Amino acid sequence: MAKHQFQTEANQILHLMIHSLYSNKEIFIRELVSNASDALDKLNMLVLTDEKYKEVTFAPRIDIIANKEAKTLTIKDTGIGMNEEDLMSHLGTIAKSGTKAFLENLTGDQKADSNLIGQFGVGFYACFMVADKVEVTTKKAGETQAFLWRSAGDGEFDIENTTMDGHGTMIVMHLKDDEGEFLESHRIETIIKKYSNHIPFAIFMDKEKFVPAVKDDDNKELEPSRTDIENVQINRANALWTISKSEIKDEEYKDFYSSIAHSSEEPLAWMHNKAEGAIEYTTLFYIPSKAPMDMYRVDYQTGIKLYINRVFITDDEKELMPTYLRFLRGVIDSKDLPLNVSREILQSNAVMAKIKNASVKKVLSELTKMSKNDAQKYDAFYAEFGNVLKEGLYNDHANREKILELMKFNTINSEETVMIEDFVKKIDETKKEIYYITGKTPLAMLKNSPSLERFKSRNIDVLVLNEEVDTIIFPMVTDYKDYKLVPVADAKFEESEEEKKEEEEIAKTYEGLAKEFKDALGDMVKSVETTSDLTDSPVAIKVDKEDPSYMMAQMMKQMGQGGDMPAPAPILLINPKHELLIKLKDSADQNLINDAAHVLLDQAKLFDGQELSDTADFILRLNRIIAKAI
């Protein structure tokens, strides 16, 4: 007998299960039945596609056995089974991508942490919520050696050789004293019908059946009444997605979601679609009500299962749907793909490409309907998944317009978010330009950016995009229908000859101060120029987009490189009509001008969402200016 230690993450999950205050403990049956179904799915595929398994008998079934005397609950399947290596990797460690995200969310508050269990499929480890000892007997299909895995959830487990008829896995749980409810057949059947009614394999369990007394015509008892034990199927075992929508109740859709998503939360929405014609396929997609914990991790777990004619193929293929829809959970079932399809074939298969494209259009169409017909539900969706959906603007050019119409935007003239279809109704039709500003700053600060003052003075509304992802995505989005998307820095307004002449004359009067500012700031700025665009702010900064260093930085950024590349020096714009600049222009105090130049540049950088490189210097200069003013 070999003793082993659980992996650190597995031990943490195990500890949480053993000390769990989670009220919905019944999910352990859902998790174990789901694992059994997956094991049957995998064997089914191998028997159909792999020569090594051609001689293996595939007789799928799941059995649940409750032994009240021994206080054990057993769940066994005739699936793929495990060898010693599988036991080490599946039961000794947690390879699931969301595990780290789950553990990072733990607070130390037992009750709060227990509630997280409902948002995270803990799989096999869920059995330790109700059992103080677990034994797993298993034999891998096509192999001769069986193994017994045992643990009391105390941080270690042991594995030894054993014997077993046939292949598959049998999990025996020695229930805690206060968990006897899970030995009652009616309780187990209720849980199966709730969570596992539509897994595609039959689940069997012994049930008591009352047989009434046999009497003759004179009502004389020939045989007394008795109670027989019958082994009966307790689930429907039909793949839900194959049933007509009209025959499925909402509760059945919700129960199936809890099974495939390993979630105790209700889904926000679902869409069930059957396509017939040149290509036949069925999709059932769910939108969760809460974002998966690993949604922003590179190693996120996809939530879509691929079946071919009801035979499970994979649940680990991220190419089935685009990454910006990675929050979806559900099933794709096609009749037009070969069973032995490989990952490489999936990625280049014309049938799969058509299914993917049609499915994306269907999902976006359903989201559009939701946005128009159920604003409250769409707001809930957008709060969870808006930023992920936004990624599609960057990498799905074919559907960019539809995705843009699903975005909710802040603007300078509205306290509420608006959709772009409503926003363009207020645009000057002679210019057909949608102006926007991006910045990694709080919304209120970005709305008061000096760069927006010329728009406010002309009563022109502007989209305000303050998410970090916006700074990467929106420079790639150049148009919407026949409107151009223009960053505020690039917007040009017509000026009369008189206005141009007046600006030139004012600029001449500020040439001296502009030179003094440039001398004080050196290489920190490319140049210092007057501007008529500012109304309330004394200064602003902008980048010269014709500057080769700027163009190089943008190119490197788009390639995902250049993180350490210094930003090109900005142009400092000064407002000649602002009281501060008027007083500085007439000042002979060179030290004051020097300090003011640095403080005003730092002020402009803060408004631009930048961090100051030398906060101490900024405070020192600001204090000197205040001291002179008092």
VMD Tcl script that draws the C-alpha trace (Angstrom):
set ca {
  {0.00 0.00 0.00}
  {1.46 3.36 -1.05}
  {0.61 6.54 0.86}
  {0.48 9.87 -0.97}
  {-0.08 13.52 -0.07}
  {-2.76 15.59 -1.74}
  {-1.54 18.48 -3.91}
  {-1.72 21.81 -2.01}
  {-4.71 23.15 -3.97}
  {-6.53 19.82 -3.64}
  {-5.91 19.87 0.11}
  {-7.35 23.37 0.37}
  {-10.50 22.32 -1.51}
  {-10.71 19.18 0.63}
  {-10.47 21.19 3.85}
  {-13.22 23.50 2.65}
  {-15.46 20.51 1.81}
  {-14.94 18.83 5.20}
  {-15.66 22.02 7.14}
  {-18.25 23.31 4.71}
  {-21.24 25.31 5.91}
  {-22.69 25.09 2.40}
  {-26.39 24.35 2.79}
  {-26.86 22.70 -0.61}
  {-24.82 19.55 0.11}
  {-26.95 17.46 -2.25}
  {-24.81 18.69 -5.15}
  {-22.24 15.99 -4.31}
  {-24.54 13.52 -6.08}
  {-24.77 15.82 -9.10}
  {-20.98 16.09 -9.26}
  {-20.32 12.34 -8.96}
  {-23.05 11.41 -11.46}
  {-21.67 14.03 -13.85}
  {-18.20 12.47 -13.53}
  {-19.69 9.02 -14.18}
  {-21.49 10.34 -17.26}
  {-18.24 11.87 -18.53}
  {-16.47 8.51 -18.02}
  {-19.17 6.77 -20.08}
  {-18.98 9.49 -22.76}
  {-15.22 9.02 -23.09}
  {-15.43 5.25 -23.36}
  {-18.22 5.52 -25.94}
  {-16.04 7.71 -28.14}
  {-13.00 5.42 -27.80}
  {-14.96 2.27 -28.62}
  {-16.25 3.94 -31.78}
  {-12.99 5.55 -32.91}
  {-9.95 3.80 -31.40}
  {-8.80 0.35 -32.57}
  {-7.37 -0.39 -29.09}
  {-10.89 -0.34 -27.65}
  {-12.73 -2.22 -30.40}
  {-13.00 -5.36 -28.24}
  {-14.21 -3.47 -25.15}
  {-17.88 -3.97 -24.35}
  {-19.78 -0.71 -23.99}
  {-22.78 -1.40 -21.76}
  {-23.43 2.03 -20.22}
  {-25.10 2.35 -16.86}
  {-24.77 4.17 -13.57}
  {-25.86 2.48 -10.34}
  {-26.61 4.08 -6.99}
  {-26.64 1.77 -3.96}
  {-27.72 2.91 -0.50}
  {-26.80 0.64 2.42}
  {-28.48 1.89 5.58}
  {-26.88 -0.74 7.82}
  {-23.34 0.04 6.73}
  {-24.18 3.77 6.32}
  {-22.60 3.81 2.86}
  {-23.71 5.35 -0.41}
  {-22.17 3.87 -3.55}
  {-22.14 5.35 -7.05}
  {-20.67 3.15 -9.77}
  {-20.37 3.32 -13.54}
  {-19.22 1.14 -16.43}
  {-17.20 3.93 -18.01}
  {-13.55 4.31 -19.00}
  {-12.22 3.67 -15.47}
  {-8.81 4.71 -14.14}
  {-5.36 3.25 -13.74}
  {-2.87 4.28 -11.04}
  {-1.59 7.25 -13.02}
  {-5.16 8.49 -13.59}
  {-5.95 8.15 -9.88}
  {-2.92 10.26 -8.99}
  {-3.78 13.00 -11.50}
  {-7.60 12.98 -11.11}
  {-8.03 12.38 -7.38}
  {-4.73 13.60 -5.96}
  {-4.55 16.92 -7.76}
  {-6.92 19.46 -9.24}
  {-6.03 20.32 -12.81}
  {-9.15 22.42 -13.35}
  {-8.21 25.86 -14.64}
  {-10.55 27.77 -12.35}
  {-9.15 26.26 -9.17}
  {-6.60 28.99 -8.51}
  {-9.21 31.66 -9.21}
  {-11.58 29.88 -6.81}
  {-8.96 29.69 -4.07}
  {-7.98 33.33 -4.62}
  {-11.62 34.29 -3.94}
  {-11.64 32.58 -0.55}
  {-11.94 35.10 2.27}
  {-11.46 32.98 5.39}
  {-15.11 33.55 6.32}
  {-16.45 29.97 6.40}
  {-19.99 30.90 5.45}
  {-18.99 33.21 2.58}
  {-16.42 30.70 1.32}
  {-18.94 27.87 1.46}
  {-21.30 29.86 -0.74}
  {-18.59 30.01 -3.41}
  {-18.95 26.24 -3.78}
  {-22.19 26.89 -5.65}
  {-20.29 28.85 -8.30}
  {-17.50 26.30 -8.71}
  {-17.83 22.68 -9.72}
  {-15.66 20.95 -7.13}
  {-16.19 17.53 -8.72}
  {-15.13 14.42 -6.82}
  {-14.11 16.37 -3.70}
  {-17.75 17.32 -3.05}
  {-18.30 13.85 -1.54}
  {-16.28 14.91 1.51}
  {-19.09 17.32 2.45}
  {-21.11 14.28 3.54}
  {-18.55 11.46 3.98}
  {-15.74 11.00 6.48}
  {-14.14 8.18 4.46}
  {-14.21 7.48 0.72}
  {-13.09 4.36 -1.17}
  {-12.73 4.28 -4.96}
  {-12.35 0.94 -6.74}
  {-11.58 1.27 -10.43}
  {-10.23 -0.54 -13.49}
  {-9.42 1.09 -16.80}
  {-11.07 -0.35 -19.91}
  {-8.65 -2.58 -21.83}
  {-6.36 -3.10 -18.81}
  {-6.21 -5.98 -16.34}
  {-5.12 -4.38 -13.04}
  {-7.70 -2.77 -10.75}
  {-6.88 -0.29 -7.98}
  {-8.34 0.77 -4.65}
  {-7.98 4.45 -3.63}
  {-8.80 5.40 -0.04}
  {-8.85 8.63 1.96}
  {-10.39 10.05 5.11}
  {-9.85 13.56 3.76}
  {-6.99 14.07 6.22}
  {-4.44 15.34 3.71}
  {-3.31 11.96 2.41}
  {-4.60 9.00 0.44}
  {-3.36 5.50 -0.33}
  {-3.56 3.34 -3.44}
  {-3.26 -0.44 -3.59}
  {-3.85 -3.18 -6.13}
  {-7.20 -4.98 -6.01}
  {-9.51 -7.03 -8.20}
  {-12.68 -5.95 -9.99}
  {-15.08 -7.52 -12.47}
  {-15.32 -5.48 -15.64}
  {-14.13 -1.92 -16.14}
  {-15.41 1.31 -14.62}
  {-15.37 3.07 -11.27}
  {-17.13 2.46 -7.96}
  {-17.14 5.17 -5.28}
  {-18.15 4.09 -1.77}
  {-18.86 6.93 0.64}
  {-19.00 6.24 4.39}
  {-21.49 8.93 5.38}
  {-21.15 11.13 8.46}
  {-23.61 10.40 11.26}
  {-25.87 13.36 10.46}
  {-26.08 12.75 6.69}
  {-28.48 9.77 6.77}
  {-30.98 11.59 4.51}
  {-28.79 10.64 1.53}
  {-29.53 6.96 2.16}
  {-33.25 7.43 1.59}
  {-34.27 6.28 -1.91}
  {-36.92 8.99 -2.37}
  {-34.36 11.71 -1.46}
  {-31.80 10.31 -3.93}
  {-34.40 10.02 -6.69}
  {-35.51 13.62 -6.14}
  {-31.89 14.83 -6.45}
  {-31.32 12.77 -9.63}
  {-34.50 14.10 -11.23}
  {-33.47 17.65 -10.30}
  {-29.87 17.59 -11.56}
  {-29.26 14.51 -13.69}
  {-32.54 13.67 -15.40}
  {-31.15 14.45 -18.83}
  {-27.68 13.02 -18.75}
  {-27.69 10.60 -21.71}
  {-27.17 7.42 -19.64}
  {-29.53 5.43 -17.46}
  {-29.17 5.63 -13.68}
  {-30.46 2.62 -11.70}
  {-31.32 2.22 -8.04}
  {-33.06 -0.35 -5.84}
  {-36.52 0.81 -4.80}
  {-39.12 -0.76 -2.57}
  {-42.30 -1.84 -4.32}
  {-45.42 -2.70 -2.35}
  {-47.18 -5.82 -3.67}
  {-50.76 -6.07 -2.34}
  {-52.16 -9.32 -0.94}
  {-53.61 -11.83 -3.40}
  {-57.24 -12.71 -2.59}
  {-59.77 -15.06 -4.08}
  {-63.32 -14.21 -5.18}
  {-64.50 -14.56 -1.59}
  {-61.90 -12.03 -0.43}
  {-59.93 -14.79 1.30}
  {-56.19 -13.97 1.40}
  {-54.18 -16.42 -0.69}
  {-50.86 -14.55 -0.44}
  {-50.02 -11.87 2.09}
  {-48.92 -8.41 0.96}
  {-45.20 -7.92 0.75}
  {-42.52 -5.42 -0.15}
  {-40.26 -6.35 -3.06}
  {-37.01 -4.71 -4.00}
  {-36.83 -3.65 -7.66}
  {-33.83 -2.27 -9.50}
  {-35.34 0.55 -11.59}
  {-34.20 3.40 -13.79}
  {-34.73 6.73 -12.01}
  {-33.83 9.27 -14.75}
  {-35.15 9.95 -18.24}
  {-31.67 9.46 -19.79}
  {-32.48 11.40 -22.93}
  {-30.17 14.19 -24.08}
  {-32.23 17.31 -23.40}
  {-31.02 19.14 -26.48}
  {-32.47 16.41 -28.74}
  {-36.00 16.99 -27.44}
  {-38.30 19.48 -29.16}
  {-38.33 22.88 -27.46}
  {-42.12 22.74 -27.12}
  {-41.82 19.62 -24.95}
  {-39.26 21.03 -22.50}
  {-40.31 22.96 -19.40}
  {-38.29 25.88 -18.08}
  {-37.46 23.89 -14.94}
  {-35.96 21.13 -17.09}
  {-33.76 23.65 -18.91}
  {-32.60 25.03 -15.56}
  {-31.92 21.57 -14.10}
  {-29.88 20.58 -17.15}
  {-27.87 23.80 -16.81}
  {-26.96 22.98 -13.21}
  {-25.67 19.61 -14.44}
  {-23.47 20.81 -17.32}
  {-22.34 24.07 -15.70}
  {-21.79 22.57 -12.21}
  {-23.58 25.60 -10.83}
  {-26.28 26.11 -8.24}
  {-27.13 29.50 -9.75}
  {-29.98 29.73 -12.24}
  {-28.93 30.66 -15.78}
  {-29.72 34.19 -16.92}
  {-31.00 32.96 -20.30}
  {-30.76 30.09 -22.77}
  {-31.16 29.57 -26.51}
  {-32.06 26.22 -28.06}
  {-31.72 25.94 -31.82}
  {-32.08 23.07 -34.29}
  {-30.76 23.63 -37.82}
  {-31.86 21.42 -40.71}
  {-30.85 21.53 -44.34}
  {-27.41 21.21 -45.90}
  {-25.92 20.90 -42.41}
  {-27.86 19.41 -39.51}
  {-26.93 20.36 -35.96}
  {-28.45 21.32 -32.63}
  {-27.16 23.88 -30.16}
  {-28.23 24.61 -26.62}
  {-26.42 27.60 -25.14}
  {-26.82 29.09 -21.68}
  {-25.76 32.50 -20.40}
  {-24.77 32.18 -16.71}
  {-26.07 34.72 -14.23}
  {-22.57 35.07 -12.73}
  {-19.24 35.27 -14.55}
  {-17.13 32.09 -14.27}
  {-14.22 32.59 -11.87}
  {-11.62 31.83 -14.51}
  {-13.11 34.07 -17.21}
  {-10.12 36.44 -17.30}
  {-7.49 33.73 -17.00}
  {-5.53 32.60 -20.05}
  {-6.15 28.98 -19.05}
  {-9.93 29.40 -18.73}
  {-12.05 26.26 -19.07}
  {-14.40 26.34 -22.06}
  {-18.03 25.63 -21.24}
  {-19.14 24.11 -24.56}
  {-19.36 20.34 -25.12}
  {-19.17 18.96 -28.66}
  {-21.18 15.88 -29.57}
  {-21.39 14.13 -32.92}
  {-24.73 12.37 -33.29}
  {-25.05 12.31 -29.48}
  {-21.56 10.83 -29.02}
  {-19.43 13.04 -26.78}
  {-16.25 14.27 -28.51}
  {-14.67 17.02 -26.40}
  {-15.28 19.68 -23.76}
  {-11.80 21.15 -24.02}
  {-11.78 22.80 -27.45}
  {-11.64 26.59 -27.29}
  {-12.14 26.94 -31.05}
  {-15.77 25.82 -30.88}
  {-16.86 29.38 -30.14}
  {-14.90 32.68 -30.23}
  {-13.10 33.71 -27.05}
  {-15.32 36.77 -26.54}
  {-18.25 34.36 -25.97}
  {-16.28 32.17 -23.55}
  {-18.88 32.74 -20.83}
  {-21.37 30.50 -22.69}
  {-22.19 27.05 -21.34}
  {-23.89 24.37 -23.38}
  {-23.81 21.83 -26.17}
  {-23.17 21.61 -29.92}
  {-24.35 18.34 -31.51}
  {-23.68 17.76 -35.22}
  {-24.54 14.91 -37.57}
  {-22.10 16.03 -40.26}
  {-18.69 15.58 -38.60}
  {-16.61 12.37 -38.53}
  {-16.46 10.63 -35.14}
  {-12.67 10.46 -35.21}
  {-12.36 14.20 -35.67}
  {-9.08 15.59 -34.30}
  {-8.40 18.99 -32.79}
  {-6.55 20.02 -35.96}
  {-9.47 18.92 -38.16}
  {-11.93 20.76 -35.90}
  {-10.02 24.00 -36.34}
  {-10.04 23.79 -40.16}
  {-13.25 21.86 -40.84}
  {-15.69 23.68 -43.15}
  {-18.76 22.17 -41.45}
  {-17.53 23.22 -38.00}
  {-16.76 26.71 -39.32}
  {-20.35 27.05 -40.62}
  {-21.79 25.80 -37.32}
  {-19.59 28.24 -35.40}
  {-20.48 31.23 -37.62}
  {-24.21 30.47 -37.51}
  {-24.08 29.91 -33.73}
  {-22.31 33.23 -33.15}
  {-24.93 35.05 -35.22}
  {-27.70 33.31 -33.27}
  {-26.21 34.26 -29.89}
  {-25.68 37.89 -30.94}
  {-29.22 38.00 -32.33}
  {-30.65 36.71 -29.04}
  {-28.62 39.26 -27.09}
  {-29.97 42.00 -29.37}
  {-33.53 40.86 -28.64}
  {-32.77 40.84 -24.93}
  {-31.36 44.38 -25.07}
  {-34.52 45.67 -26.77}
  {-37.16 43.61 -24.95}
  {-35.81 43.09 -21.43}
  {-33.57 45.98 -20.40}
  {-33.26 44.80 -16.79}
  {-32.03 41.34 -17.81}
  {-29.66 42.86 -20.37}
  {-28.23 45.22 -17.76}
  {-27.53 42.18 -15.55}
  {-25.86 40.43 -18.50}
  {-23.79 43.48 -19.42}
  {-22.59 44.05 -15.87}
  {-21.12 40.52 -15.85}
  {-19.99 40.06 -19.45}
  {-19.91 43.44 -21.21}
  {-16.12 43.76 -21.18}
  {-15.66 40.21 -22.49}
  {-18.18 40.78 -25.28}
  {-16.30 43.98 -26.12}
  {-13.25 41.89 -27.08}
  {-15.20 40.82 -30.16}
  {-14.80 44.34 -31.57}
  {-11.10 43.59 -31.82}
  {-11.10 40.09 -33.22}
  {-14.44 39.47 -34.99}
  {-14.52 41.92 -37.88}
  {-17.45 40.17 -39.59}
  {-19.74 40.76 -36.59}
  {-18.23 44.04 -35.40}
  {-21.31 46.13 -36.20}
  {-23.65 43.77 -34.30}
  {-21.29 43.70 -31.31}
  {-20.97 47.49 -31.34}
  {-24.78 47.71 -31.19}
  {-24.70 45.57 -28.03}
  {-22.31 47.93 -26.20}
  {-23.52 50.32 -23.51}
  {-21.67 53.65 -23.54}
  {-21.16 56.47 -21.09}
  {-21.31 59.95 -22.67}
  {-20.57 63.48 -21.49}
  {-24.22 64.59 -21.90}
  {-25.96 61.66 -20.19}
  {-25.98 60.20 -16.70}
  {-27.32 56.90 -18.10}
  {-25.49 54.60 -20.50}
  {-26.70 54.64 -24.10}
  {-26.62 52.23 -27.04}
  {-24.89 53.38 -30.21}
  {-28.10 53.17 -32.29}
  {-29.66 55.81 -30.02}
  {-26.46 57.86 -29.82}
  {-26.16 58.40 -33.59}
  {-29.69 59.83 -33.77}
  {-28.31 63.03 -32.19}
  {-25.29 63.33 -34.47}
  {-24.82 66.12 -37.01}
  {-25.71 64.34 -40.25}
  {-23.46 66.65 -42.25}
  {-20.33 65.38 -40.47}
  {-21.30 61.79 -39.58}
  {-18.56 61.51 -36.97}
  {-18.78 59.72 -33.61}
  {-16.26 61.23 -31.20}
  {-14.84 59.22 -28.31}
  {-12.29 59.56 -25.54}
  {-10.43 56.67 -23.88}
  {-8.48 56.67 -20.65}
  {-7.59 54.45 -17.69}
  {-9.16 56.86 -15.19}
  {-12.33 56.99 -13.10}
  {-15.40 57.88 -15.19}
  {-16.05 61.22 -13.45}
  {-12.46 62.30 -14.03}
  {-12.49 61.33 -17.71}
  {-15.79 63.16 -18.25}
  {-14.03 66.32 -17.01}
  {-10.95 65.88 -19.16}
  {-9.61 69.12 -20.69}
  {-9.74 67.35 -24.06}
  {-13.54 67.51 -23.92}
  {-13.90 71.23 -23.31}
  {-14.15 72.19 -26.96}
  {-16.92 69.61 -27.44}
  {-18.85 70.85 -24.43}
  {-18.61 74.44 -25.66}
  {-20.14 73.31 -28.98}
  {-22.73 71.04 -27.24}
  {-21.38 67.94 -29.03}
  {-21.81 64.65 -27.20}
  {-18.84 62.27 -26.86}
  {-18.53 58.59 -25.93}
  {-16.51 58.24 -22.71}
  {-14.58 54.95 -22.57}
  {-12.80 54.50 -19.26}
  {-12.04 50.74 -19.22}
  {-8.44 49.67 -19.78}
  {-9.54 47.35 -22.59}
  {-11.04 50.36 -24.44}
  {-7.61 51.90 -24.99}
  {-6.59 48.78 -26.93}
  {-9.83 47.99 -28.75}
  {-11.29 51.28 -29.92}
  {-8.34 52.50 -32.02}
  {-9.14 49.39 -34.13}
  {-12.83 50.35 -34.53}
  {-12.89 53.01 -37.23}
  {-16.51 53.07 -38.39}
  {-20.12 52.14 -37.66}
  {-22.41 51.99 -40.69}
  {-21.63 55.23 -42.53}
  {-20.30 57.00 -39.43}
  {-16.61 57.44 -38.66}
  {-15.34 56.86 -35.11}
  {-12.90 59.64 -34.29}
  {-10.82 60.02 -31.09}
  {-11.29 63.48 -29.59}
  {-7.63 64.36 -30.17}
  {-8.13 63.90 -33.93}
  {-11.38 65.84 -34.25}
  {-11.18 68.91 -36.47}
  {-13.65 71.78 -36.49}
  {-13.85 74.42 -39.18}
  {-12.58 77.88 -38.26}
  {-13.18 81.18 -40.02}
  {-10.23 83.20 -41.36}
  {-10.81 85.79 -38.61}
  {-10.61 83.10 -35.90}
  {-7.38 81.70 -37.38}
  {-5.85 85.17 -37.54}
  {-6.81 85.92 -33.95}
  {-5.22 82.65 -32.75}
  {-2.00 83.39 -34.62}
  {-1.78 86.83 -33.02}
  {-2.40 85.42 -29.51}
  {0.20 82.69 -30.11}
  {2.82 85.35 -30.91}
  {2.21 87.04 -27.58}
  {2.86 83.72 -25.82}
  {6.00 82.76 -27.71}
  {8.14 83.95 -24.78}
  {6.26 81.93 -22.13}
  {6.12 78.88 -24.42}
  {9.92 79.03 -24.78}
  {10.39 79.43 -21.02}
  {8.14 76.40 -20.40}
  {10.04 74.34 -22.99}
  {13.40 75.33 -21.49}
  {12.16 74.37 -18.02}
  {10.71 71.01 -19.14}
  {13.38 69.99 -21.65}
  {12.86 66.53 -23.17}
  {9.76 65.92 -21.07}
  {7.71 67.63 -23.81}
  {8.11 67.69 -27.57}
  {6.90 71.30 -27.75}
  {4.72 73.90 -26.02}
  {1.86 75.40 -28.06}
  {-1.12 77.65 -27.47}
  {-4.61 76.29 -28.20}
  {-8.15 77.63 -28.50}
  {-9.63 74.21 -27.67}
  {-9.47 74.71 -23.89}
  {-12.10 76.78 -22.09}
  {-11.79 75.95 -18.35}
  {-8.44 74.17 -18.00}
  {-5.08 75.94 -18.15}
  {-3.26 73.10 -19.94}
  {-3.64 69.75 -21.66}
  {-1.31 67.29 -23.38}
  {-1.59 65.52 -26.70}
  {0.63 63.18 -28.67}
  {1.93 63.92 -32.13}
  {0.62 61.01 -34.18}
  {3.03 61.83 -36.99}
  {5.95 61.31 -34.61}
  {7.88 58.15 -35.69}
  {8.38 57.14 -32.05}
  {4.60 57.28 -31.49}
  {3.92 55.16 -34.58}
  {6.54 52.63 -33.52}
  {5.06 52.43 -30.00}
  {1.55 51.83 -31.43}
  {2.83 49.15 -33.79}
  {4.63 47.33 -30.96}
  {1.51 47.61 -28.75}
  {-0.68 46.00 -31.43}
  {1.84 43.16 -31.67}
  {1.58 42.66 -27.91}
  {5.10 43.93 -27.35}
  {6.82 47.11 -26.28}
  {5.63 47.05 -22.67}
  {8.91 48.64 -21.55}
  {9.10 51.06 -24.47}
  {9.03 54.70 -23.25}
  {6.05 56.76 -24.41}
  {6.91 59.56 -26.86}
  {7.13 63.03 -25.32}
  {3.77 64.84 -25.51}
  {2.95 68.31 -26.78}
  {1.96 70.65 -23.92}
  {-1.04 72.79 -24.92}
  {-1.58 76.03 -22.98}
  {-4.81 78.03 -22.75}
  {-3.95 81.70 -23.42}
  {-7.27 82.86 -21.98}
  {-6.80 81.21 -18.59}
  {-6.01 83.45 -15.63}
  {-2.98 81.35 -14.61}
  {-1.31 81.64 -18.02}
  {-2.09 85.34 -18.33}
  {-0.39 86.01 -14.97}
  {2.57 83.76 -15.78}
  {3.05 85.50 -19.15}
  {3.47 88.80 -17.35}
  {5.62 87.38 -14.52}
  {9.34 88.06 -14.22}
  {9.78 85.38 -11.50}
  {11.77 82.73 -13.36}
  {11.64 80.28 -10.43}
  {7.84 80.57 -10.32}
  {7.59 79.99 -14.09}
  {9.88 76.98 -13.79}
  {7.81 75.43 -10.96}
  {4.51 76.25 -12.70}
  {5.68 74.58 -15.93}
  {6.37 71.30 -14.08}
  {3.20 71.42 -11.95}
  {0.98 72.20 -14.96}
  {2.54 69.37 -16.98}
  {1.94 66.97 -14.08}
  {-1.63 68.22 -13.78}
  {-2.22 67.51 -17.46}
  {-0.70 64.03 -17.07}
  {-3.01 63.24 -14.16}
  {-6.03 64.23 -16.21}
  {-4.71 61.98 -18.96}
  {-4.72 59.00 -16.58}
  {-0.96 58.82 -16.19}
  {0.97 58.25 -12.97}
  {3.48 60.87 -11.90}
  {7.09 59.72 -12.13}
  {8.15 61.93 -9.19}
  {5.32 62.68 -6.77}
  {7.68 64.21 -4.20}
  {8.95 66.75 -6.74}
  {5.36 67.64 -7.71}
  {4.39 68.29 -4.06}
  {7.58 70.31 -3.40}
  {6.95 72.60 -6.39}
  {3.24 72.96 -5.59}
  {4.03 73.96 -2.01}
  {6.50 76.61 -3.21}
  {3.84 78.10 -5.51}
  {1.24 78.13 -2.70}
  {3.73 79.78 -0.31}
  {4.31 82.60 -2.80}
  {0.56 83.07 -3.31}
  {-0.24 83.42 0.43}
}
mol new
graphics top color blue
foreach p $ca { graphics top sphere $p radius 0.5 }
foreach p [lrange $ca 0 end-1] q [lrange $ca 1 end] { graphics top cylinder $p $q radius 0.2 }
display resetview
